[in-house]
Amino acid sequence: MESFEPKKLALIRVLQILERHSDCEHPIKHDKIVDLLESEYGLVIERKAIGRNISLLNEAGYEIETTKKGSYLAERMFEDSELKLLIDGVLSSKHITPKQSKELIEKLCNQANKYFKKHVKNIYSVQDWNKTENVAVFYNIEIIDEAIETDKQIKFDYNKYGVDKKMHRSAIHTVSPYQMILHNQRYYLMGYNEKWEHIQYYRMDRITDIELIDKSRTPLKSIKGFESGIDYKRFSSSMPYMFYDEPQAVEFIADGWAIDQIIDWFGKDIKIEEREDGRFLIKVKASINAMEYWSMQYMNAVEVLSPLELRERIKKNVQVANEKYKKT
């Protein structure tokens, strides 16, 4: 067969064949590599040249093992378990559309050999996952990243779902962007709303028609509560939901079975004191608005003690709910 590529490319092609066709469970014989070089790349080389190329690749730092059964690439950029973890992250990301998710998973699969994809069954069910319909998420990320790098403001439409199950523009926002944050499987933009004059957290998948505007950002350290910059620990442990109000000290009583859930939400940087009745006093710092929602979710296991404002809000919510459920 006539060679379609110059033989000097053989070294690269041998590596690509090992990447695609081999692992410790599927070593590939040198005769098979010769056949694949010819069938896939139109390269005709002698069998003994395979061994020389593999030796050169080993010298270059690639870990290629050779046994009686053949040769295989022993170390890759990603282990299969790492790729599966990344793929699961893409699947569970609600801010990425099904099409974008599938494309990303395909790219991740291409980092492994041909045997890996057979074990990634979720790639075929990506349409069944609850994901955004907003195809502009990656474009939004690019514009926001550029705005942060160039110290500029952005303007965009912010959308909400209506009863027709479609997104509709609720308002136009002009924002000084500071950070993009992944929280509770949602991607948020942290920015200063120039009209409302406070920090706001915007769902990235709800942003459309974004544009960079030629106006400098409001310096983050000039905003009350952010004089020392962003406290990243706050997002990981003290904010069960994304609200802009400053965290406050919150105390509540919880049943023992809920401790696991509480640590899941707030992390280990909380105070837990056992009471005489077998329940536990929990002390955290969190957004009051977020705690209102969180406490209602765990109402059967949690009783908020302070601050009084939060306790009164929950009491009112319970009264309203009680009136609704009293109706037959």
C-alpha positions in Angstrom: 0.0 0.0 0.0 1.3 3.4 -0.9 2.3 5.5 2.1 0.0 8.5 2.6 2.1 10.1 5.3 5.9 10.6 5.7 7.5 7.9 7.8 8.9 10.6 10.2 5.3 10.8 11.6 5.5 7.1 12.7 6.6 8.0 16.2 3.5 10.2 16.8 1.2 7.6 15.2 2.6 4.8 17.3 1.8 6.8 20.4 -1.7 7.6 19.1 -2.3 3.9 18.5 -1.2 3.0 22.0 -3.4 5.7 23.4 -6.4 4.5 21.4 -6.1 0.8 21.4 -4.2 -0.3 24.5 -4.3 -0.6 28.3 -3.0 -3.1 30.8 -5.9 -5.4 30.0 -5.5 -4.9 26.2 -1.8 -5.0 25.3 -1.2 -4.7 21.6 1.3 -6.8 19.6 3.8 -5.0 17.4 2.5 -6.8 14.3 -0.9 -5.3 15.1 0.6 -1.9 15.4 2.2 -2.3 12.0 -1.3 -3.2 10.6 -3.0 -0.3 12.2 -0.3 2.2 11.0 -1.0 1.0 7.5 -4.8 0.8 7.7 -5.4 4.0 9.7 -2.6 6.3 8.5 -1.2 4.7 5.3 2.2 4.3 6.9 4.2 1.2 6.0 7.1 0.5 8.3 9.0 -2.7 9.4 8.0 -4.5 12.6 11.4 -3.9 14.2 10.9 -0.1 13.8 8.0 -0.4 16.3 10.3 -1.4 19.1 12.7 1.6 18.3 9.8 4.0 18.4 8.5 2.7 21.7 12.0 3.0 23.2 12.1 6.7 22.0 8.7 7.3 23.5 9.9 5.8 26.8 13.0 8.1 26.7 10.6 11.1 26.1 8.8 10.3 29.4 5.9 8.1 28.2 5.4 5.0 30.3 4.9 2.2 27.9 5.1 -1.4 29.2 6.1 -4.3 26.9 5.4 -7.9 27.8 5.1 -11.2 25.8 1.5 -10.3 25.2 2.3 -6.9 23.6 2.8 -3.2 24.6 0.5 -0.8 26.3 0.4 2.8 27.6 0.7 2.4 31.3 0.0 6.0 32.4 -2.3 8.6 31.0 -3.2 12.1 31.8 -6.5 10.9 33.4 -7.2 7.5 35.0 -10.6 6.0 34.0 -11.9 6.6 37.5 -11.0 10.3 37.2 -12.7 10.6 33.8 -15.9 8.9 35.2 -15.8 11.5 38.0 -15.5 14.4 35.6 -18.3 12.9 33.4 -20.6 12.6 36.4 -19.9 16.2 37.2 -20.9 17.2 33.7 -24.1 15.1 33.8 -25.2 16.6 37.2 -24.4 20.2 36.1 -27.8 21.8 35.6 -26.3 24.9 34.0 -25.1 23.0 30.9 -27.5 22.1 28.1 -27.9 18.4 27.1 -26.1 19.1 23.8 -23.2 20.8 25.5 -23.0 18.1 28.1 -22.9 15.4 25.4 -20.1 17.2 23.5 -18.1 17.7 26.7 -18.5 14.0 27.6 -17.4 13.0 24.1 -14.2 15.1 24.6 -13.6 13.5 27.9 -14.1 10.0 26.5 -11.5 10.8 23.8 -8.9 11.2 26.6 -9.2 7.4 27.2 -8.9 4.4 24.9 -11.6 2.8 22.8 -12.6 0.4 25.6 -13.5 3.2 28.0 -16.7 4.5 26.3 -18.4 1.1 26.6 -18.5 1.7 30.4 -20.0 5.2 30.2 -23.6 4.4 29.7 -24.9 7.8 31.0 -23.6 9.5 27.9 -26.6 8.1 26.1 -29.2 9.2 28.7 -28.0 12.9 29.0 -31.4 14.1 27.5 -33.1 12.6 30.5 -31.3 14.8 33.0 -32.8 18.1 34.3 -30.7 20.7 32.5 -30.9 24.2 31.3 -32.2 25.2 27.9 -29.9 28.2 27.7 -27.3 27.6 25.0 -25.4 30.8 25.8 -23.9 29.6 29.1 -20.4 29.1 27.7 -20.6 32.5 25.8 -21.7 34.1 29.1 -18.6 32.7 30.8 -16.3 34.1 28.1 -17.8 37.6 28.4 -17.8 37.6 32.2 -14.2 36.4 32.3 -13.2 39.1 29.9 -15.0 41.7 32.0 -13.2 40.6 35.1 -9.8 40.6 33.4 -10.3 44.0 31.9 -12.0 45.5 34.9 -15.3 46.4 33.1 -19.0 46.2 33.8 -21.5 44.0 32.0 -25.2 44.4 31.0 -27.5 41.5 30.5 -31.1 40.2 30.5 -32.1 38.2 33.6 -34.8 35.6 33.0 -37.3 33.6 35.0 -39.5 30.7 34.0 -43.2 31.4 33.4 -46.3 29.1 33.6 -45.6 28.2 29.9 -42.3 26.5 31.2 -40.3 28.9 29.1 -37.8 31.6 30.2 -38.9 35.2 30.0 -36.9 38.4 30.7 -37.7 39.8 34.1 -35.2 42.7 34.1 -32.1 44.2 32.5 -29.1 44.4 34.9 -25.9 46.4 34.9 -23.4 44.6 37.0 -19.7 44.8 38.1 -18.7 41.2 38.0 -16.2 39.7 40.4 -16.4 35.9 40.4 -18.2 32.9 39.0 -19.1 30.4 41.7 -20.3 26.8 41.6 -22.7 26.2 44.5 -25.2 23.4 45.0 -24.8 22.2 41.4 -25.6 25.7 40.1 -23.3 28.2 38.5 -23.6 31.7 39.8 -22.2 35.1 38.9 -21.2 37.2 41.9 -21.5 40.9 41.0 -22.4 44.3 42.3 -25.7 45.6 40.9 -25.1 49.2 40.0 -28.7 50.2 40.3 -29.6 48.4 43.6 -26.1 49.1 45.0 -25.5 45.7 46.6 -23.9 42.3 45.9 -26.2 40.0 44.0 -25.8 36.3 42.9 -27.1 35.5 39.4 -27.8 32.1 38.0 -25.5 31.8 35.0 -28.1 29.8 33.1 -30.7 32.6 33.5 -28.5 35.2 31.8 -29.0 36.1 28.1 -28.0 38.9 25.7 -24.9 39.7 27.7 -22.6 42.5 26.6 -19.4 44.2 27.8 -19.8 47.9 28.5 -17.0 50.5 28.5 -17.3 51.4 32.2 -15.0 50.5 35.0 -16.1 48.1 37.7 -17.0 49.3 41.2 -13.9 48.2 43.3 -15.0 45.1 45.3 -13.1 46.3 48.4 -15.2 49.6 48.4 -18.3 47.5 49.1 -19.4 47.0 52.8 -18.6 43.5 54.0 -16.0 42.9 51.2 -13.2 45.2 52.4 -10.9 42.2 52.6 -12.1 40.7 49.3 -14.1 37.5 48.8 -14.5 35.1 51.7 -14.6 31.8 49.8 -15.3 29.8 53.0 -18.6 31.6 53.2 -19.8 29.9 50.0 -18.8 26.4 51.1 -20.2 26.3 54.6 -22.4 29.2 55.6 -24.8 29.8 52.7 -27.2 26.9 52.0 -28.7 29.1 49.2 -27.3 32.1 47.4 -28.5 35.4 49.0 -26.6 38.7 49.2 -27.3 39.6 52.8 -24.5 39.3 55.3 -24.2 36.1 57.4 -25.5 36.4 60.9 -25.2 34.1 64.0 -28.1 31.6 64.0 -29.0 29.1 66.7 -31.3 26.2 66.3 -32.2 22.9 68.0 -32.0 19.8 65.8 -32.9 16.1 66.2 -29.9 13.7 66.2 -30.8 12.1 62.8 -30.4 15.5 61.1 -26.8 16.1 62.2 -25.5 14.3 59.1 -27.6 16.6 56.8 -26.6 19.7 58.8 -22.9 19.0 58.3 -23.5 18.3 54.6 -25.0 21.8 54.3 -22.9 23.9 56.6 -19.6 21.9 56.9 -17.7 21.2 60.1 -17.1 24.8 61.1 -20.2 24.8 63.3 -20.8 24.4 67.0 -22.8 21.4 68.2 -23.9 21.0 71.9 -25.9 18.1 73.2 -28.9 18.9 75.3 -30.4 17.1 78.2 -33.4 16.0 76.1 -31.1 14.2 73.6 -31.5 16.9 70.9 -28.7 19.2 69.9 -28.1 23.0 69.9 -26.5 24.1 66.6 -24.7 27.4 66.1 -23.9 28.6 62.6 -23.3 31.8 60.7 -25.5 32.1 57.6 -27.7 34.4 55.5 -31.0 34.9 57.3 -32.9 34.8 54.0 -31.2 31.5 53.1 -31.9 30.1 56.6 -35.6 30.8 56.3 -35.8 28.5 53.2 -33.5 25.9 54.8 -35.4 25.8 58.1 -38.7 25.2 56.3 -37.1 22.3 54.4 -36.1 20.6 57.7 -39.0 21.8 59.8 -39.8 18.3 61.2 -36.3 18.1 62.7 -35.2 21.8 63.4 -36.5 24.6 65.6 -34.9 28.0 65.1 -34.2 29.9 68.4 -32.5 33.0 67.2 -32.3 35.6 65.7 -35.9 36.5 66.7 -36.6 38.0 63.3 -35.9 34.6 61.6 -38.0 32.7 64.2 -40.9 35.1 63.6 -40.7 34.7 59.8 -40.8 30.9 60.2 -43.7 31.1 62.6 -45.6 33.2 60.1 -44.8 30.7 57.3 -46.1 27.9 59.4 -49.3 29.7 60.2 -50.0 30.4 56.5 -49.2 26.8 55.6 -51.5 25.6 58.4 -54.4 27.7 57.1 -53.9 26.2 53.6 -53.7 22.6 54.8 -56.7 23.0 57.2 -58.9 23.3 54.1 -60.6 20.1 52.9 
